[in-house]
Amino acid sequence: MTSNGTNDGTSGGTSGAAGRGTGGGTSGGTSGAAGRGTGGGTGRGTSDLASGGMGGVVRRLGGRLAFGGDYNPEQWDEAVWKEDDLLMRWAHVNLATVGVFSWALIEPEEGRYDFGWLDAHLDRLHAGGVSVDLATPTASPPPWFTLAHPDAMPVTPEGVRLTHGSRDTYCLAAPAYRQACVRIATALAERYGDHPAVAMWHVHNEYATVCHCDHAAAAFRVWLRARHGTLDALNDAWGTAFWSQRYGSWEQILPPRATQWHRNPGLALDYRRFWSDLALDAYREQRDAIRAHTTPDRPVTTNLMVPGYQVLDLWAFGREVDVVGIDHYPVAPGIDAAADTAFGADRARSFGGGKPWLLIEQGANTVYTADRTLPKEPGDLLRLTLAHIARGSEGALFFQWRQSRAGAEIWHSAMVPHAGPDSRVFREVTDAGTVVARLGELAGSVVRARVAVLHDSDSWWALDGQGLPSASLDYHRELRRAHRALWDAGVTADFAHPDDPDLGRYRLLVAPALFLLSDAAAERLRAYVHGGGTLLVQHFAGVVDERHHARLGGYPAEPLRVALGVRVEEYRPLDAELTTPLSDGSHATEWSELLRLTDPADAVASYTEGALAGEPALTRHAYGSGTAWYDSTRLDDPSYAALVARLLTESGVRPETAVPPGVEAVRRHAPSGDRSWLFLINHTAAPITVPASGHDLLTARAIPPAGLTLPPGGTAILRQDSPGSS
């Protein structure tokens, strides 16, 4: 079958530091002090693939990348199962995620398990050549659990206890819930640990509901004792001398429940840290129960949501999973969906610090905007699938295989829609499956980036607080914009943690929303610049430390001030509806700051209006062997794009090949270094010619040095051998 956007062959395309708490066991608490995530490099060797990671999965898939999705046969009857077997073969499905929401069927009453139906489906899938990503169903406790343990239901900040009737209705700190999770994970692993259908394990689904109940309060106090040691240290960290909030006993401390006005920011930040640690403890418990009954070549993971759905330190989770798994749904249609896909994929690749990663969920025909659910444009299913694989995914899975005819997600798209297999969506699914089946040689290859966007959960959580000087300060908006400017420039970017000890591997670092910055991270950034790196720091950066205490003596943290050659004395939010011209022709929006040049930094642009007229707005400072830039305002999009383009040029970073805007060029490298694969994806409505040659995996044609022409929406994957390789 041929989908929209395929081409005819002649045109060459076709359609850080240690983790935080060490675990509170089934008591629901956490006992470790909070450490910070660091991330890591994006390269990996073949040893990872041989001993674990995705290596065992790829072997079970016959050397192919993964293709498939969530499969819920319990929603259907035998006639549909027989059709599923046929349609999965047509679509080249080789991996199905099973059991995600099946707790009520697997354990119909406490302690009694019914595996017969699941045995039959695993055997059937295996006989049909489909491997299984077997899930623990703990994201949706069954009704019997709710009735037996009402104290395990989550409580909102306003004190309302939620009831059964949806998914994610649980409290991670409730002992009964944690014990039940370990029991069912153990029972599944004991029965299916060596089942030939099982290729990998999937713990839970999209952690984690946040709760404010008494169980959560008790676990929070345990975590706080481990982190702060004494009440005096906690009171100092939280600044409780303000508003008469000093705590005289641990029992006085509560979660950040609804209050009359602003909450204590130190408490709110620590609760975010605590809840992420609690979720990680819960994951570890199930993971370890599974590992006790399965072989190392069956990796264990969970599916992380990006970017802000989960209150989790994704760097910490990246260290604990065997394979980084993500769910990604674009938040806008068209070219914005392509950029958003790259954003999610680059983050997923980065969180594992070199581990393999896998797209566990995407929508076959789903784009979630703020107020509507839109269908994908014809051909987007293949283009966005390949965009994830281009950026390192070891395949592409969907939610779900067959669109539900009843239930809360009846309108969520699926590989087999309500319309059935005689539909545009299923035809595009089969086209994508055919393409992915040709890409097995990419397994274990890596993506290398020379640019990174700094990303820290603490900075996000701190900026997502109350009482800030402007409502326009939004962490993920700035993170996305920084990445989008690099994507528009045709450059593949990693994300990196400010505490990463190996930042020097990047030629350029962009720090878009570095509100919270530790002394250690500030020193790392200073050393990065001094050692020859190029750093762009954006407004309202480094203004609080890791305890959420304001920096005194001017912003940002002192080591970073030294590198930047500036000191921020005060901030002046601007009218969000207005733009202010700068002296270089660019424009400022939403924010401004009064700067003082402390070392002879150059004022690249100055304010031209208002109280800051004539004062520096954008500065550049040569420091050591590198260069540090400071942007004291929020440049409008064209001005920001121009600045990023200039920094890429000055730092010597160029795209993989010359392509016009809206065309992706991303490269995966063989670990041996003798071969690479250049992905070319045309997201535009015009044909484009690309000066690249090689063997196109999608058309099985040799592309000559003169290059190839991609039609509107067309794709190509060029195998290119390195000079001197055989």
C-alpha positions, 0 to 999 in steps of 0.5 A, spaced: 500 500 500 502 507 498 500 512 503 500 520 502 507 523 501 511 517 498 515 518 492 516 514 486 523 511 487 526 516 482 525 522 487 528 518 493 523 518 499 517 514 501 511 515 505 546 527 576 549 524 581 546 518 585 538 518 585 534 520 591 531 516 596 532 509 596 525 507 598 520 506 603 518 499 601 511 498 602 510 503 608 509 508 603 515 513 605 522 514 602 528 514 606 533 517 602 535 524 602 534 528 595 540 527 590 540 531 583 539 528 577 545 529 572 543 526 565 549 523 561 551 522 554 547 520 548 552 515 545 552 507 547 556 501 545 554 494 543 555 491 550 549 495 552 545 491 547 548 485 548 547 484 555 540 488 556 537 494 554 533 493 547 538 488 545 534 482 547 528 485 545 531 486 538 533 479 538 526 476 540 523 481 534 527 477 529 532 483 528 527 488 527 525 495 530 519 495 535 512 496 531 505 495 535 502 498 541 497 497 547 493 491 545 486 490 550 483 483 547 479 483 553 475 488 550 473 484 544 470 477 542 473 471 539 471 473 532 475 480 533 481 476 536 482 472 529 481 479 525 486 482 530 491 476 528 490 477 521 491 485 521 497 485 525 500 481 520 498 486 515 501 491 519 508 488 521 506 489 528 511 485 532 510 488 539 504 489 543 503 492 550 498 487 554 495 488 561 496 496 562 489 496 565 487 489 567 487 489 574 480 487 575 481 481 571 487 479 573 486 479 580 478 479 581 478 479 588 484 480 593 489 474 593 485 470 587 488 471 580 485 469 574 491 468 569 487 463 564 485 469 559 492 472 559 495 465 558 491 464 552 492 471 549 500 471 550 500 464 547 496 466 541 500 472 540 506 468 540 504 463 535 502 469 531 509 472 531 508 478 536 512 479 542 509 482 548 511 488 553 507 485 559 505 491 563 503 491 571 496 494 571 497 498 577 495 505 574 488 503 575 486 499 582 479 495 581 473 496 585 474 491 590 481 495 592 477 501 593 472 499 597 477 495 602 482 501 602 478 507 602 484 511 605 488 509 599 484 514 595 488 520 593 486 527 597 486 533 593 490 540 596 483 542 598 482 536 602 477 532 598 478 525 597 477 522 590 473 516 589 473 510 584 471 511 577 477 513 573 484 511 572 490 513 577 485 513 583 491 511 588 495 514 593 503 512 592 504 513 600 498 508 602 501 502 605 495 498 602 496 500 595 504 499 595 503 492 598 498 490 593 502 493 587 508 489 589 504 483 590 501 483 583 507 485 580 510 479 583 505 474 581 505 476 574 513 475 574 512 468 577 508 466 572 510 469 565 518 471 567 520 466 562 514 466 557 517 466 550 512 471 548 514 476 553 520 481 550 520 486 556 516 489 562 512 495 563 511 497 570 505 501 571 502 507 566 504 514 566 506 515 574 504 519 578 497 522 581 499 527 587 496 526 593 495 530 600 492 525 605 495 523 612 499 517 609 502 522 604 504 527 610 507 521 614 511 519 608 513 526 607 516 527 614 520 521 613 523 524 607 524 531 610 528 528 616 532 524 611 534 530 607 534 536 612 536 532 618 534 537 624 528 541 624 533 547 625 536 545 618 529 545 615 526 551 618 532 555 615 531 552 609 524 554 608 525 561 611 520 559 616 521 566 620 517 569 615 510 569 617 511 566 623 511 559 620 517 556 624 516 548 626 517 546 633 516 538 631 515 534 625 508 532 626 506 540 625 509 539 617 503 538 612 503 537 605 502 543 601 494 543 602 490 549 600 491 555 604 489 562 605 494 565 600 501 563 598 504 557 600 511 557 603 515 556 596 521 551 600 515 547 602 512 546 595 519 545 592 520 540 597 514 536 596 515 536 588 521 533 590 519 528 595 513 526 590 518 524 585 522 520 589 516 516 592 514 515 585 521 512 583 521 508 590 514 505 587 517 503 580 523 500 583 519 496 588 515 493 582 521 493 577 525 489 583 520 484 584 520 483 576 527 482 576 527 476 581 523 472 576 525 474 569 532 474 565 536 480 564 535 480 557 528 482 558 528 490 560 524 493 565 521 500 564 515 505 565 512 510 560 514 517 561 510 523 559 512 529 556 513 535 558 509 537 564 504 532 565 508 528 570 511 531 577 517 527 576 524 528 575 525 524 569 533 524 569 532 520 576 527 515 572 532 515 566 537 512 571 533 507 573 529 504 567 533 499 563 530 502 557 527 510 557 520 509 555 515 515 553 508 517 551 508 523 546 502 526 543 503 533 539 500 539 542 499 542 535 498 540 528 502 541 522 509 543 522 508 545 529 507 537 531 513 536 527 517 540 532 514 538 538 515 531 536 523 532 535 522 536 542 519 530 545 524 525 542 530 529 544 528 529 551 527 522 551 534 520 548 537 525 553 534 522 560 537 515 559 544 518 559 546 513 553 541 508 554 536 506 549 529 509 548 523 507 545 516 511 543 511 507 547 505 511 546 503 515 540 496 517 537 495 514 530 490 520 529 491 524 535 493 531 536 491 534 542 491 542 542 488 546 548 481 546 546 480 540 541 482 533 539 484 534 532 486 528 526 493 528 524 494 530 516 495 525 511 502 522 511 503 525 518 503 518 521 509 516 518 513 522 518 512 523 525 514 515 527 520 516 523 522 523 526 522 519 533 526 513 530 531 518 527 532 521 534 534 514 537 527 511 538 528 503 537 521 503 534 514 506 535 508 503 538 501 506 539 495 507 544 492 503 542 491 497 537 484 497 536 479 503 538 475 502 544 467 502 542 466 504 550 469 507 556 472 514 557 477 514 551 472 512 546 474 517 542 482 516 542 484 514 536 487 507 534 491 503 529 485 500 527 479 505 528 472 505 529 471 505 521 475 498 521 481 496 516 478 499 510 480 506 512 485 512 511 488 511 518 489 503 518 492 504 511 497 509 513 499 504 519 500 498 514 505 503 510 508 505 517 509 498 519 512 496 512 517 502 513 519 500 520 520 493 518 526 495 513 530 499 519 532 493 523 539 495 521 539 501 525 538 497 532 543 500 537 545 506 533 546 512 536 544 520 535 550 525 537 549 532 538 553 538 539 548 543 542 544 542 548 538 545 552 539 545 559 533 542 563 532 541 570 526 539 574 528 543 580 528 549 576 521 547 573 518 546 580 521 552 583 518 557 577 511 553 577 510 557 584 506 562 587 508 570 588 513 571 582 513 578 579 510 576 572 505 571 570 508 570 563 514 566 566 513 559 564 518 554 564 516 549 559 514 555 554 521 557 554 524 550 554 520 549 548 522 555 544 529 554 545 529 547 542 524 550 537 529 555 535 535 550 534 530 545 530 528 551 525 535 552 524 536 544 522 540 542 528 539 536 533 539 538 540 540 534 546 537 536 553 542 536 559 542 537 566 546 543 569 550 538 574 552 534 568 560 533 569 561 532 562 558 539 559 564 540 555 562 535 550 557 540 547 559 546 543 553 550 545 549 550 551 542 554 551 539 555 558 532 558 557 529 558 564 535 557 569 531 560 575 533 555 580 541 554 580 545 551 585 552 553 587 555 547 584 551 548 577 553 555 577 561 553 578 560 548 572 557 553 567 563 558 569 568 552 568 564 550 561 565 557 558 572 558 561 574 551 557 571 554 551 564 553 550 559 558 548 553 559 553 547 563 552 543 564 559 536 567 559 532 572 563 531 571 570 536 566 571 540 563 577 536 568 582 534 563 587 539 557 590 537 550 591 533 552 597 529 557 594 533 562 597 534 569 593 541 570 591 544 576 595 548 581 592 545 581 585 543 575 580 545 570 578 549 566 582 556 568 583 560 563 579 555 564 573 556 572 574 563 571 573 563 568 566 557 572 564 561 579 566 554 582 568 550 583 575 543 584 575 540 589 580 533 589 578 527 586 574 522 590 570 516 586 567 513 589 561 506 589 558 505 582 555 502 585 549 507 590 547 514 590 544 520 594 545 525 596 540 532 594 542 538 598 539 540 592 534 533 592 531 531 586 535 525 587 539 524 585 547 517 583 550 514 581 557 521 582 561 527 587 562 532 587 567 537 593 569 544 590 568 551 592 570 557 590 566 562 587 572 567 585 567 568 588 560 562 585 557 560 587 550 553 590 550 550 587 543 544 591 544 541 596 549 534 598 551 531 604 547 525 606 551 523 607 558 526 607 564 532 602 561 533 607 555 541 606 553 542 600 558 544 593 556 539 588 554 543 583 550 551 582 552 557 578 550 563 576 554 569 573 552 571 569 558 577 564 558 577 560 552 569 561 551 564 566 550 558 567 555 551 571 552 546 574 557 539 575 554 536 580 560 529 580 556 524 575 552 526 577 545 520 576 540 521 570 536 524 572 530 529 576 534 530 570 538 531 565 532 536 570 529 540 570 536 540 562 536 543 562 529 548 567 530 551 563 536 550 556 532 555 560 527 560 562 532 560 556 535 561 552 529 555 548 529 552 546 522 546 542 520 547 535 518 546 537 510 543 543 507 535 543 507 530 549 507 526 550 513 520 545 515 525 539 512 528 535 518 535 532 517 537 527 523 543 522 523 544 516 527 551 513 527 553 506 528 557 505 534 563 502 530 563 509 527 563 506 520 556 507 518 551 512 519 544 513 517 541 520 514 534 521 515 530 526 511 523 528 512 519 533 508 514 536 512 512 542 507 507 542 501 513 543 496 518 538 493 525 539 495 532 537 493 537 535 498 545 534 496 546 528 499 547 521 497 547 514 499 543 507 499 535 509 501 533 504 505 525 506 503 526 505 496 532 500 496 535 505 491 542 508 490 542 515 491 547 519 486 552 524 489 547 529 485 542 528 491 535 527 491 528 530 490 523 529 496 516 530 494 511 534 499 511 530 505 516 525 502 521 521 506 528 518 505 533 514 510 540 514 507 545 509 509 552 512 508 559 509 509 564 513 512 570 514 508 575 508 509 570 503 511 569 497 507 
